[in-house]
Amino acid sequence: MSRAHISEAEEAQGVVLACRAAPTDDVELEVVGKMQKPFFKGLSFQVAQDSTK
């Protein structure tokens, strides 16, 4: 990965670019840094209803 995007410290903590990850199991994504505001702008979240009732 490019050091312009991920520092050595971030890489040591497990931070990776989504476009460079090849998951083999469940993945948990978190938007970090300057991308948080543009990523979530205008986005509304809904809680999923439990359909097993």
PDB file of N, CA, C and O in Angstrom, chain B, residues numbered from 101:
ATOM      1  N   MET B 101       0.841  -1.180   0.000  1.00  0.00           N
ATOM      2  CA  MET B 101       0.000   0.000   0.000  1.00  0.00           C
ATOM      3  C   MET B 101       0.881   1.236   0.000  1.00  0.00           C
ATOM      4  O   MET B 101       2.022   1.196   0.459  1.00  0.00           O
ATOM      5  N   SER B 102       0.359   2.308  -0.504  1.00  0.00           N
ATOM      6  CA  SER B 102       1.090   3.564  -0.594  1.00  0.00           C
ATOM      7  C   SER B 102       1.197   4.232   0.774  1.00  0.00           C
ATOM      8  O   SER B 102       0.206   4.342   1.495  1.00  0.00           O
ATOM      9  N   ARG B 103       2.387   4.671   1.123  1.00  0.00           N
ATOM     10  CA  ARG B 103       2.590   5.417   2.374  1.00  0.00           C
ATOM     11  C   ARG B 103       1.898   6.776   2.320  1.00  0.00           C
ATOM     12  O   ARG B 103       1.743   7.428   3.352  1.00  0.00           O
ATOM     13  N   ALA B 104       1.483   7.209   1.142  1.00  0.00           N
ATOM     14  CA  ALA B 104       0.737   8.463   1.025  1.00  0.00           C
ATOM     15  C   ALA B 104      -0.648   8.329   1.651  1.00  0.00           C
ATOM     16  O   ALA B 104      -1.272   9.335   1.988  1.00  0.00           O
ATOM     17  N   HIS B 105      -1.135   7.102   1.809  1.00  0.00           N
ATOM     18  CA  HIS B 105      -2.485   6.871   2.319  1.00  0.00           C
ATOM     19  C   HIS B 105      -2.511   6.144   3.660  1.00  0.00           C
ATOM     20  O   HIS B 105      -3.381   6.417   4.486  1.00  0.00           O
ATOM     21  N   ILE B 106      -1.581   5.231   3.890  1.00  0.00           N
ATOM     22  CA  ILE B 106      -1.538   4.453   5.131  1.00  0.00           C
ATOM     23  C   ILE B 106      -0.137   4.553   5.727  1.00  0.00           C
ATOM     24  O   ILE B 106       0.843   4.186   5.078  1.00  0.00           O
ATOM     25  N   SER B 107      -0.040   5.049   6.962  1.00  0.00           N
ATOM     26  CA  SER B 107       1.265   5.153   7.618  1.00  0.00           C
ATOM     27  C   SER B 107       1.685   3.784   8.145  1.00  0.00           C
ATOM     28  O   SER B 107       0.870   2.864   8.219  1.00  0.00           O
ATOM     29  N   GLU B 108       2.956   3.654   8.510  1.00  0.00           N
ATOM     30  CA  GLU B 108       3.436   2.396   9.082  1.00  0.00           C
ATOM     31  C   GLU B 108       2.693   2.080  10.375  1.00  0.00           C
ATOM     32  O   GLU B 108       2.375   0.921  10.641  1.00  0.00           O
ATOM     33  N   ALA B 109       2.415   3.109  11.184  1.00  0.00           N
ATOM     34  CA  ALA B 109       1.692   2.907  12.445  1.00  0.00           C
ATOM     35  C   ALA B 109       0.276   2.397  12.190  1.00  0.00           C
ATOM     36  O   ALA B 109      -0.192   1.495  12.884  1.00  0.00           O
ATOM     37  N   GLU B 110      -0.411   2.971  11.194  1.00  0.00           N
ATOM     38  CA  GLU B 110      -1.768   2.519  10.860  1.00  0.00           C
ATOM     39  C   GLU B 110      -1.745   1.084  10.347  1.00  0.00           C
ATOM     40  O   GLU B 110      -2.600   0.277  10.711  1.00  0.00           O
ATOM     41  N   GLU B 111      -0.772   0.770   9.506  1.00  0.00           N
ATOM     42  CA  GLU B 111      -0.663  -0.594   8.987  1.00  0.00           C
ATOM     43  C   GLU B 111      -0.422  -1.587  10.119  1.00  0.00           C
ATOM     44  O   GLU B 111      -0.979  -2.685  10.111  1.00  0.00           O
ATOM     45  N   ALA B 112       0.405  -1.207  11.096  1.00  0.00           N
ATOM     46  CA  ALA B 112       0.670  -2.067  12.252  1.00  0.00           C
ATOM     47  C   ALA B 112      -0.593  -2.296  13.080  1.00  0.00           C
ATOM     48  O   ALA B 112      -0.722  -3.321  13.749  1.00  0.00           O
ATOM     49  N   GLN B 113      -1.536  -1.329  13.035  1.00  0.00           N
ATOM     50  CA  GLN B 113      -2.807  -1.451  13.760  1.00  0.00           C
ATOM     51  C   GLN B 113      -3.852  -2.212  12.960  1.00  0.00           C
ATOM     52  O   GLN B 113      -4.955  -2.454  13.452  1.00  0.00           O
ATOM     53  N   GLY B 114      -3.514  -2.594  11.725  1.00  0.00           N
ATOM     54  CA  GLY B 114      -4.444  -3.357  10.910  1.00  0.00           C
ATOM     55  C   GLY B 114      -5.266  -2.532   9.943  1.00  0.00           C
ATOM     56  O   GLY B 114      -6.172  -3.063   9.301  1.00  0.00           O
ATOM     57  N   VAL B 115      -4.971  -1.235   9.821  1.00  0.00           N
ATOM     58  CA  VAL B 115      -5.692  -0.368   8.883  1.00  0.00           C
ATOM     59  C   VAL B 115      -5.241  -0.706   7.465  1.00  0.00           C
ATOM     60  O   VAL B 115      -4.043  -0.783   7.195  1.00  0.00           O
ATOM     61  N   VAL B 116      -6.187  -0.906   6.568  1.00  0.00           N
ATOM     62  CA  VAL B 116      -5.876  -1.194   5.167  1.00  0.00           C
ATOM     63  C   VAL B 116      -6.827  -0.410   4.269  1.00  0.00           C
ATOM     64  O   VAL B 116      -7.877   0.052   4.716  1.00  0.00           O
ATOM     65  N   LEU B 117      -6.454  -0.266   3.012  1.00  0.00           N
ATOM     66  CA  LEU B 117      -7.346   0.337   2.026  1.00  0.00           C
ATOM     67  C   LEU B 117      -8.321  -0.735   1.561  1.00  0.00           C
ATOM     68  O   LEU B 117      -7.909  -1.851   1.245  1.00  0.00           O
ATOM     69  N   ALA B 118      -9.599  -0.410   1.515  1.00  0.00           N
ATOM     70  CA  ALA B 118     -10.609  -1.394   1.124  1.00  0.00           C
ATOM     71  C   ALA B 118     -10.339  -1.966  -0.262  1.00  0.00           C
ATOM     72  O   ALA B 118     -10.647  -3.129  -0.522  1.00  0.00           O
ATOM     73  N   CYS B 119      -9.767  -1.163  -1.150  1.00  0.00           N
ATOM     74  CA  CYS B 119      -9.501  -1.631  -2.516  1.00  0.00           C
ATOM     75  C   CYS B 119      -8.323  -2.596  -2.573  1.00  0.00           C
ATOM     76  O   CYS B 119      -8.067  -3.199  -3.615  1.00  0.00           O
ATOM     77  N   ARG B 120      -7.596  -2.748  -1.447  1.00  0.00           N
ATOM     78  CA  ARG B 120      -6.436  -3.648  -1.406  1.00  0.00           C
ATOM     79  C   ARG B 120      -6.651  -4.831  -0.465  1.00  0.00           C
ATOM     80  O   ARG B 120      -5.734  -5.623  -0.247  1.00  0.00           O
ATOM     81  N   ALA B 121      -7.841  -4.956   0.085  1.00  0.00           N
ATOM     82  CA  ALA B 121      -8.123  -6.028   1.039  1.00  0.00           C
ATOM     83  C   ALA B 121      -8.795  -7.202   0.340  1.00  0.00           C
ATOM     84  O   ALA B 121      -9.645  -7.019  -0.531  1.00  0.00           O
ATOM     85  N   ALA B 122      -8.404  -8.397   0.731  1.00  0.00           N
ATOM     86  CA  ALA B 122      -9.021  -9.614   0.208  1.00  0.00           C
ATOM     87  C   ALA B 122      -9.469 -10.453   1.404  1.00  0.00           C
ATOM     88  O   ALA B 122      -8.736 -11.338   1.844  1.00  0.00           O
ATOM     89  N   PRO B 123     -10.666 -10.185   1.934  1.00  0.00           N
ATOM     90  CA  PRO B 123     -11.123 -10.858   3.150  1.00  0.00           C
ATOM     91  C   PRO B 123     -11.358 -12.349   2.942  1.00  0.00           C
ATOM     92  O   PRO B 123     -11.770 -12.789   1.869  1.00  0.00           O
ATOM     93  N   THR B 124     -11.088 -13.104   3.982  1.00  0.00           N
ATOM     94  CA  THR B 124     -11.363 -14.541   3.979  1.00  0.00           C
ATOM     95  C   THR B 124     -12.465 -14.883   4.972  1.00  0.00           C
ATOM     96  O   THR B 124     -12.842 -16.047   5.101  1.00  0.00           O
ATOM     97  N   ASP B 125     -12.990 -13.872   5.680  1.00  0.00           N
ATOM     98  CA  ASP B 125     -14.019 -14.069   6.693  1.00  0.00           C
ATOM     99  C   ASP B 125     -14.846 -12.785   6.781  1.00  0.00           C
ATOM    100  O   ASP B 125     -14.692 -11.897   5.943  1.00  0.00           O
ATOM    101  N   ASP B 126     -15.712 -12.678   7.777  1.00  0.00           N
ATOM    102  CA  ASP B 126     -16.523 -11.480   7.969  1.00  0.00           C
ATOM    103  C   ASP B 126     -15.620 -10.255   8.105  1.00  0.00           C
ATOM    104  O   ASP B 126     -14.518 -10.342   8.647  1.00  0.00           O
ATOM    105  N   VAL B 127     -16.094  -9.122   7.613  1.00  0.00           N
ATOM    106  CA  VAL B 127     -15.320  -7.888   7.612  1.00  0.00           C
ATOM    107  C   VAL B 127     -16.090  -6.796   8.332  1.00  0.00           C
ATOM    108  O   VAL B 127     -17.303  -6.678   8.162  1.00  0.00           O
ATOM    109  N   GLU B 128     -15.401  -6.000   9.132  1.00  0.00           N
ATOM    110  CA  GLU B 128     -15.992  -4.830   9.775  1.00  0.00           C
ATOM    111  C   GLU B 128     -15.299  -3.608   9.196  1.00  0.00           C
ATOM    112  O   GLU B 128     -14.081  -3.468   9.308  1.00  0.00           O
ATOM    113  N   LEU B 129     -16.075  -2.720   8.576  1.00  0.00           N
ATOM    114  CA  LEU B 129     -15.515  -1.525   7.951  1.00  0.00           C
ATOM    115  C   LEU B 129     -15.781  -0.304   8.810  1.00  0.00           C
ATOM    116  O   LEU B 129     -16.826  -0.195   9.450  1.00  0.00           O
ATOM    117  N   GLU B 130     -14.827   0.613   8.816  1.00  0.00           N
ATOM    118  CA  GLU B 130     -14.973   1.871   9.532  1.00  0.00           C
ATOM    119  C   GLU B 130     -14.396   2.976   8.655  1.00  0.00           C
ATOM    120  O   GLU B 130     -13.257   2.881   8.196  1.00  0.00           O
ATOM    121  N   VAL B 131     -15.174   4.012   8.426  1.00  0.00           N
ATOM    122  CA  VAL B 131     -14.695   5.159   7.657  1.00  0.00           C
ATOM    123  C   VAL B 131     -13.884   6.026   8.611  1.00  0.00           C
ATOM    124  O   VAL B 131     -14.375   6.415   9.671  1.00  0.00           O
ATOM    125  N   VAL B 132     -12.633   6.329   8.235  1.00  0.00           N
ATOM    126  CA  VAL B 132     -11.747   7.088   9.120  1.00  0.00           C
ATOM    127  C   VAL B 132     -11.244   8.351   8.431  1.00  0.00           C
ATOM    128  O   VAL B 132     -11.292   8.478   7.207  1.00  0.00           O
ATOM    129  N   GLY B 133     -10.765   9.269   9.242  1.00  0.00           N
ATOM    130  CA  GLY B 133     -10.114  10.469   8.723  1.00  0.00           C
ATOM    131  C   GLY B 133     -11.039  11.402   7.973  1.00  0.00           C
ATOM    132  O   GLY B 133     -12.210  11.563   8.313  1.00  0.00           O
ATOM    133  N   LYS B 134     -10.479  12.012   6.940  1.00  0.00           N
ATOM    134  CA  LYS B 134     -11.183  13.046   6.183  1.00  0.00           C
ATOM    135  C   LYS B 134     -12.360  12.504   5.383  1.00  0.00           C
ATOM    136  O   LYS B 134     -13.199  13.287   4.938  1.00  0.00           O
ATOM    137  N   MET B 135     -12.449  11.200   5.187  1.00  0.00           N
ATOM    138  CA  MET B 135     -13.537  10.619   4.396  1.00  0.00           C
ATOM    139  C   MET B 135     -14.850  10.529   5.170  1.00  0.00           C
ATOM    140  O   MET B 135     -15.899  10.330   4.557  1.00  0.00           O
ATOM    141  N   GLN B 136     -14.825  10.669   6.501  1.00  0.00           N
ATOM    142  CA  GLN B 136     -16.047  10.522   7.288  1.00  0.00           C
ATOM    143  C   GLN B 136     -17.129  11.495   6.852  1.00  0.00           C
ATOM    144  O   GLN B 136     -18.267  11.084   6.624  1.00  0.00           O
ATOM    145  N   LYS B 137     -16.805  12.762   6.732  1.00  0.00           N
ATOM    146  CA  LYS B 137     -17.826  13.758   6.397  1.00  0.00           C
ATOM    147  C   LYS B 137     -18.419  13.521   5.008  1.00  0.00           C
ATOM    148  O   LYS B 137     -19.642  13.455   4.886  1.00  0.00           O
ATOM    149  N   PRO B 138     -17.596  13.388   3.945  1.00  0.00           N
ATOM    150  CA  PRO B 138     -18.202  13.160   2.626  1.00  0.00           C
ATOM    151  C   PRO B 138     -18.921  11.813   2.520  1.00  0.00           C
ATOM    152  O   PRO B 138     -19.911  11.695   1.798  1.00  0.00           O
ATOM    153  N   PHE B 139     -18.435  10.816   3.224  1.00  0.00           N
ATOM    154  CA  PHE B 139     -19.034   9.489   3.139  1.00  0.00           C
ATOM    155  C   PHE B 139     -20.432   9.474   3.741  1.00  0.00           C
ATOM    156  O   PHE B 139     -21.342   8.861   3.184  1.00  0.00           O
ATOM    157  N   PHE B 140     -20.607  10.142   4.872  1.00  0.00           N
ATOM    158  CA  PHE B 140     -21.885  10.102   5.579  1.00  0.00           C
ATOM    159  C   PHE B 140     -22.797  11.284   5.263  1.00  0.00           C
ATOM    160  O   PHE B 140     -23.918  11.326   5.770  1.00  0.00           O
ATOM    161  N   LYS B 141     -22.367  12.237   4.454  1.00  0.00           N
ATOM    162  CA  LYS B 141     -23.178  13.421   4.143  1.00  0.00           C
ATOM    163  C   LYS B 141     -24.486  13.006   3.468  1.00  0.00           C
ATOM    164  O   LYS B 141     -24.477  12.328   2.441  1.00  0.00           O
ATOM    165  N   GLY B 142     -25.596  13.416   4.050  1.00  0.00           N
ATOM    166  CA  GLY B 142     -26.901  13.146   3.466  1.00  0.00           C
ATOM    167  C   GLY B 142     -27.378  11.712   3.618  1.00  0.00           C
ATOM    168  O   GLY B 142     -28.389  11.329   3.029  1.00  0.00           O
ATOM    169  N   LEU B 143     -26.668  10.923   4.396  1.00  0.00           N
ATOM    170  CA  LEU B 143     -27.018   9.517   4.560  1.00  0.00           C
ATOM    171  C   LEU B 143     -27.832   9.347   5.836  1.00  0.00           C
ATOM    172  O   LEU B 143     -27.440   9.843   6.892  1.00  0.00           O
ATOM    173  N   SER B 144     -28.951   8.657   5.749  1.00  0.00           N
ATOM    174  CA  SER B 144     -29.740   8.380   6.945  1.00  0.00           C
ATOM    175  C   SER B 144     -29.707   6.888   7.219  1.00  0.00           C
ATOM    176  O   SER B 144     -29.733   6.071   6.299  1.00  0.00           O
ATOM    177  N   PHE B 145     -29.651   6.552   8.481  1.00  0.00           N
ATOM    178  CA  PHE B 145     -29.572   5.153   8.877  1.00  0.00           C
ATOM    179  C   PHE B 145     -30.907   4.689   9.434  1.00  0.00           C
ATOM    180  O   PHE B 145     -31.610   5.450  10.099  1.00  0.00           O
ATOM    181  N   GLN B 146     -31.252   3.444   9.162  1.00  0.00           N
ATOM    182  CA  GLN B 146     -32.466   2.857   9.690  1.00  0.00           C
ATOM    183  C   GLN B 146     -32.090   1.594  10.441  1.00  0.00           C
ATOM    184  O   GLN B 146     -31.240   0.823   9.996  1.00  0.00           O
ATOM    185  N   VAL B 147     -32.729   1.389  11.582  1.00  0.00           N
ATOM    186  CA  VAL B 147     -32.502   0.176  12.353  1.00  0.00           C
ATOM    187  C   VAL B 147     -33.345  -0.928  11.743  1.00  0.00           C
ATOM    188  O   VAL B 147     -34.540  -0.748  11.509  1.00  0.00           O
ATOM    189  N   ALA B 148     -32.728  -2.062  11.488  1.00  0.00           N
ATOM    190  CA  ALA B 148     -33.442  -3.193  10.883  1.00  0.00           C
ATOM    191  C   ALA B 148     -34.469  -3.736  11.863  1.00  0.00           C
ATOM    192  O   ALA B 148     -34.187  -3.870  13.053  1.00  0.00           O
ATOM    193  N   GLN B 149     -35.651  -4.048  11.369  1.00  0.00           N
ATOM    194  CA  GLN B 149     -36.710  -4.635  12.183  1.00  0.00           C
ATOM    195  C   GLN B 149     -36.464  -6.135  12.316  1.00  0.00           C
ATOM    196  O   GLN B 149     -36.058  -6.783  11.352  1.00  0.00           O
ATOM    197  N   ASP B 150     -36.704  -6.684  13.485  1.00  0.00           N
ATOM    198  CA  ASP B 150     -36.559  -8.116  13.708  1.00  0.00           C
ATOM    199  C   ASP B 150     -37.717  -8.829  13.015  1.00  0.00           C
ATOM    200  O   ASP B 150     -38.870  -8.670  13.413  1.00  0.00           O
ATOM    201  N   SER B 151     -37.418  -9.607  11.988  1.00  0.00           N
ATOM    202  CA  SER B 151     -38.467 -10.264  11.201  1.00  0.00           C
ATOM    203  C   SER B 151     -38.832 -11.643  11.736  1.00  0.00           C
ATOM    204  O   SER B 151     -39.594 -12.368  11.095  1.00  0.00           O
ATOM    205  N   THR B 152     -38.300 -12.023  12.906  1.00  0.00           N
ATOM    206  CA  THR B 152     -38.588 -13.354  13.453  1.00  0.00           C
ATOM    207  C   THR B 152     -39.758 -13.336  14.423  1.00  0.00           C
ATOM    208  O   THR B 152     -40.047 -14.357  15.046  1.00  0.00           O
ATOM    209  N   LYS B 153     -40.442 -12.202  14.570  1.00  0.00           N
ATOM    210  CA  LYS B 153     -41.561 -12.106  15.521  1.00  0.00           C
ATOM    211  C   LYS B 153     -42.761 -12.860  15.029  1.00  0.00           C
ATOM    212  O   LYS B 153     -43.792 -12.886  15.702  1.00  0.00           O
TER     213      LYS B 153
END
